[in-house]
Amino acid sequence: MKKKILVTGGAGFLGSHLCERLLKEGNEVICLDNYFTGQKQNIVHLLDNPYFEMIRHDVTMPFMIEVDQIYNLACPASPIHYQYNPIKTIKTSVMGAINMLGLAKRIRARILQASTSEVYGDPIEHPQTETYWGNVNPIGLRACYDEGKRCAEALFMNYHRQNDVDIKIIRIFNTYGPRMHPNDGRVVSNFIMQALQGEDITVYGDGSQTRSFCYVDDLLEGMIRMMNTPQEFIGPVNVGNPNEFTILELAQEVIALTNSKSKIIYQPLPSDDPLQRKPDISLAQKELGWEPKVQLKEGLERTIAYFNLRFKI
């Protein structure tokens, strides 16, 4: 059945892929974005679709529309972008959640919050399960994002308990793929751009810190499955790839796949940068029947091909 679906942050990396996928599944999609980090070129190919609508709007301001479902993705998601204007970042997470939850309450729509593995901070528990409360510095440089997302989760739970709003919460672990912003400071896009341009690859710390990288198509599958679970299952649910790699291994893989002459150089580790990150996805496997299909080498090959084509390097 065709649904009318609102995607906030719909012109961003994840949001644009989600809009595309929802349209392919026969839905009507309204994309909301203020272009702070989203880009029109991510959705320009969708503008001719009669079932797609783009509205330039900032989620920190109230918005009225009639829809069946809301995916709340609006928020800068890379350290360079969210630290550029930290007050704006925390307002987007908190005020954006309040405005979208208020909308969901009024029109009785189901709403999904795209939360993040950053709610776990620099984790003491490894791998991270949904019951872990995290180890976050509330006054650190990353707090505008970490604490903003933690507050958004609290708001979702309170709107659910107090006003019976139909909510879903997923916690997204490092996602990569085509349409990543080339200058967003995320490790995958950084390494690919540096390797393709023959520049030194910058590894922070000694490169032994770990991350788990989830390809965008896998993430979307988990997100859409979560949105369409029975009403009583609200999450939060970890959605990410449990295969763990050191940053150094990632750099070496990118160099190999791009046939680059780049050398690896080392810089000091940024403040509050987590030393390890790996999702326990047993809840997603049980409740969503979901696990990632695309492994790192294949996902990197697709992402490198996009960067090559897009930036003609």
C-alpha positions in Angstrom: 0.0 0.0 0.0 1.4 3.4 -1.0 2.3 5.5 2.1 3.0 9.2 2.4 6.4 9.4 4.1 8.4 12.4 5.4 12.2 12.2 5.5 13.9 15.0 7.4 17.5 15.4 6.3 16.4 13.9 3.0 19.1 15.6 0.9 21.9 14.2 3.0 24.0 11.1 2.3 21.7 8.7 4.1 18.5 10.6 3.5 18.9 10.8 -0.2 19.4 7.0 -0.5 16.4 6.5 1.8 14.2 8.8 -0.4 15.3 6.8 -3.5 14.5 3.5 -1.9 11.1 4.5 -0.5 10.1 5.8 -4.0 11.2 2.6 -5.6 8.9 0.7 -3.2 6.0 2.8 -4.5 5.6 5.4 -1.8 5.1 9.1 -1.9 8.1 10.9 -0.3 8.4 14.4 1.1 12.1 15.4 1.6 12.8 18.1 4.2 16.3 19.7 4.3 17.9 23.0 5.0 21.0 22.2 3.0 23.3 22.7 6.0 25.1 19.5 5.1 22.7 18.0 2.6 23.2 18.8 -1.1 20.7 19.3 -3.9 22.8 17.2 -6.2 22.0 14.2 -4.0 18.3 14.4 -4.9 18.3 16.2 -8.2 17.7 12.9 -10.1 14.5 12.5 -8.0 12.9 15.9 -8.7 11.1 14.7 -11.9 9.4 12.0 -10.0 5.7 13.1 -9.5 5.7 11.3 -6.1 8.7 13.2 -4.7 8.6 16.6 -3.2 11.5 18.6 -1.9 10.9 21.3 0.8 13.6 23.6 2.1 13.0 23.8 5.8 14.9 23.8 9.1 13.6 21.2 11.6 14.3 23.5 14.5 11.2 25.4 13.3 7.7 23.7 13.5 6.4 22.1 10.4 2.9 20.9 9.5 2.0 18.2 7.0 -0.2 15.1 6.8 1.9 11.9 6.4 1.8 8.2 7.5 5.4 7.8 8.6 8.3 10.1 9.5 12.0 9.2 9.3 13.9 11.8 11.5 17.4 11.9 10.0 18.1 15.6 10.1 21.4 16.4 11.9 25.1 16.9 10.8 26.7 13.6 11.4 30.5 14.0 10.9 32.8 15.7 13.5 33.9 18.5 11.0 30.3 19.4 10.3 28.8 19.0 13.8 31.7 20.9 15.5 31.5 23.7 13.0 28.4 25.0 14.7 27.9 23.0 17.9 24.9 25.1 19.1 23.1 24.5 15.8 23.9 20.8 16.0 22.4 20.3 19.5 19.4 22.4 18.5 18.8 20.3 15.4 18.8 17.1 17.5 16.7 18.4 20.4 14.4 21.0 18.8 14.1 18.8 15.7 13.0 15.8 17.8 10.5 18.0 19.7 9.0 19.4 16.5 8.8 16.1 14.7 7.4 14.3 17.7 4.8 17.0 18.1 3.9 16.5 14.4 3.7 12.7 14.8 1.5 13.2 17.9 -0.9 15.6 16.1 -1.3 13.5 12.9 -0.9 10.1 14.6 2.0 9.1 12.4 4.7 6.5 13.2 8.1 8.2 13.6 11.6 6.7 13.5 14.6 8.4 15.1 18.0 7.9 13.5 20.1 7.7 16.6 23.8 6.8 16.6 26.4 4.6 18.1 27.9 7.9 19.5 25.4 7.5 22.4 27.8 4.9 23.7 30.7 7.4 23.7 34.1 5.8 24.3 32.7 2.5 25.3 33.9 0.5 28.3 31.7 -2.4 27.3 32.7 -4.2 24.1 30.9 -5.0 21.8 28.1 -2.5 22.6 24.6 -3.9 23.3 21.5 -1.7 23.5 21.3 -2.1 27.3 24.7 -0.3 27.7 24.3 3.3 28.9 27.5 4.6 27.4 30.6 6.5 28.5 30.1 10.1 27.1 31.8 13.3 28.1 28.9 15.8 28.5 31.2 18.8 28.2 33.5 17.6 25.5 33.9 18.7 21.9 31.7 15.9 20.6 29.0 16.4 23.2 26.9 18.6 20.9 26.3 15.5 18.8 26.5 12.7 21.4 24.4 14.4 24.0 22.0 15.9 21.4 21.3 12.4 20.1 21.0 11.0 23.7 18.5 13.8 24.5 16.5 13.0 21.3 16.2 9.3 22.4 15.0 10.5 25.8 12.4 12.8 24.1 11.2 9.9 21.9 10.7 7.7 25.0 8.9 10.4 26.9 6.5 11.2 24.0 5.8 7.5 23.8 5.2 7.0 27.5 3.3 10.2 28.1 1.4 10.7 24.8 1.4 7.2 23.3 3.3 8.4 20.2 4.2 5.4 17.9 8.0 5.5 17.9 11.0 3.5 16.7 14.7 4.1 17.6 17.7 2.7 15.7 21.3 3.4 16.6 23.4 3.7 13.5 27.0 2.6 13.4 29.6 4.0 10.9 27.9 4.0 7.5 29.6 4.6 4.2 28.9 4.5 0.5 28.2 6.7 -2.6 27.1 10.3 -1.9 29.3 10.7 1.2 30.4 14.3 1.4 34.1 14.4 0.2 35.1 16.8 2.9 33.1 15.6 5.8 36.1 14.4 7.8 34.8 10.9 8.1 37.5 8.3 7.9 36.2 6.4 4.7 35.7 9.5 2.6 39.0 11.0 3.9 41.1 8.0 3.0 39.5 7.5 -0.4 39.9 11.2 -1.4 43.5 11.2 -0.2 44.3 7.9 -1.9 42.8 8.9 -5.2 44.7 12.2 -5.2 47.9 10.6 -4.3 48.2 12.5 -1.0 49.5 11.1 2.3 46.8 9.2 4.2 46.2 10.8 7.6 45.8 8.3 10.5 45.0 9.7 13.9 46.7 8.1 16.8 48.6 4.8 16.1 45.8 3.5 13.9 44.9 0.7 16.4 41.5 2.2 17.2 38.7 0.1 15.7 35.5 0.9 13.8 32.8 -1.3 12.2 31.7 -0.1 8.8 28.2 -0.7 7.4 27.5 -0.2 3.7 24.6 2.2 3.1 22.3 -0.3 1.3 22.5 -2.6 4.3 21.7 0.2 6.7 18.6 1.2 4.8 17.3 -2.3 4.8 17.6 -2.4 8.6 16.0 1.0 8.9 13.0 0.2 6.8 12.5 -3.1 8.5 12.6 -1.4 11.9 10.0 1.2 10.7 7.6 -1.6 9.8 7.9 -3.8 12.9 4.9 -4.4 15.1 3.9 -1.3 17.2 5.0 -2.7 20.5 8.6 -3.1 19.4 10.2 0.3 19.7 13.9 -0.3 20.2 16.5 1.0 20.4 18.2 -1.4 18.0 21.8 -1.4 16.8 22.1 -1.3 13.1 25.7 -1.8 11.9 28.2 -4.3 10.6 29.8 -6.3 13.5 33.0 -6.9 11.5 35.6 -4.8 13.3 38.7 -3.3 11.6 41.5 -1.1 12.8 41.8 2.3 11.2 45.2 1.2 9.9 43.7 -1.9 8.2 41.1 0.4 6.5 43.9 2.7 5.2 45.8 -0.2 3.8 42.7 -1.6 2.1 41.9 1.7 0.5 45.5 2.1 -0.8 45.3 -1.4 -2.2 41.9 -0.9 -3.9 42.9 2.4 -5.4 46.4 1.3 -6.5 47.6 4.5 -4.8 51.1 5.6 -4.1 50.0 7.3 -0.9 52.0 6.9 2.3 50.4 6.6 5.7 51.3 9.5 8.1 50.3 9.7 11.8 48.7 12.7 13.6 47.7 13.0 17.3 44.3 11.5 18.3 41.5 14.1 18.6 39.8 14.7 21.9 37.2 12.1 23.0 37.7 10.0 19.9 36.4 6.5 20.8 39.1 3.8 20.8 36.8 1.0 19.8 33.4 0.6 18.3 31.5 -2.6 17.4 27.8 -3.3 17.5 26.2 -6.3 19.0 23.5 -6.9 16.4 21.8 -10.0 18.0 18.6 -7.9 18.7 18.4 -6.8 15.0 18.9 -10.4 13.9 16.1 -11.6 16.2 13.5 -8.8 15.8 14.2 -7.6 12.2 15.7 -10.8 10.7 18.5 -8.4 9.6 22.2 -8.6 9.2 24.6 -6.8 6.8 25.3 -8.5 3.4 27.9 -6.2 1.9 31.4 -6.7 3.3 34.1 -4.0 3.5 36.0 -4.8 0.3 32.9 -4.8 -1.9 31.5 -1.7 -0.3 34.8 0.2 -0.6 35.0 -0.8 -4.3 31.5 0.7 -5.0 32.3 3.8 -3.0 35.7 4.4 -4.7 34.0 4.0 -8.1 31.5 6.7 -7.1 34.2 9.1 -5.9 36.2 8.4 -9.1 33.2 9.2 -11.3 31.8 12.1 -9.3 35.1 14.0 -8.8 36.8 12.7 -12.0 40.0 12.2 -10.1 
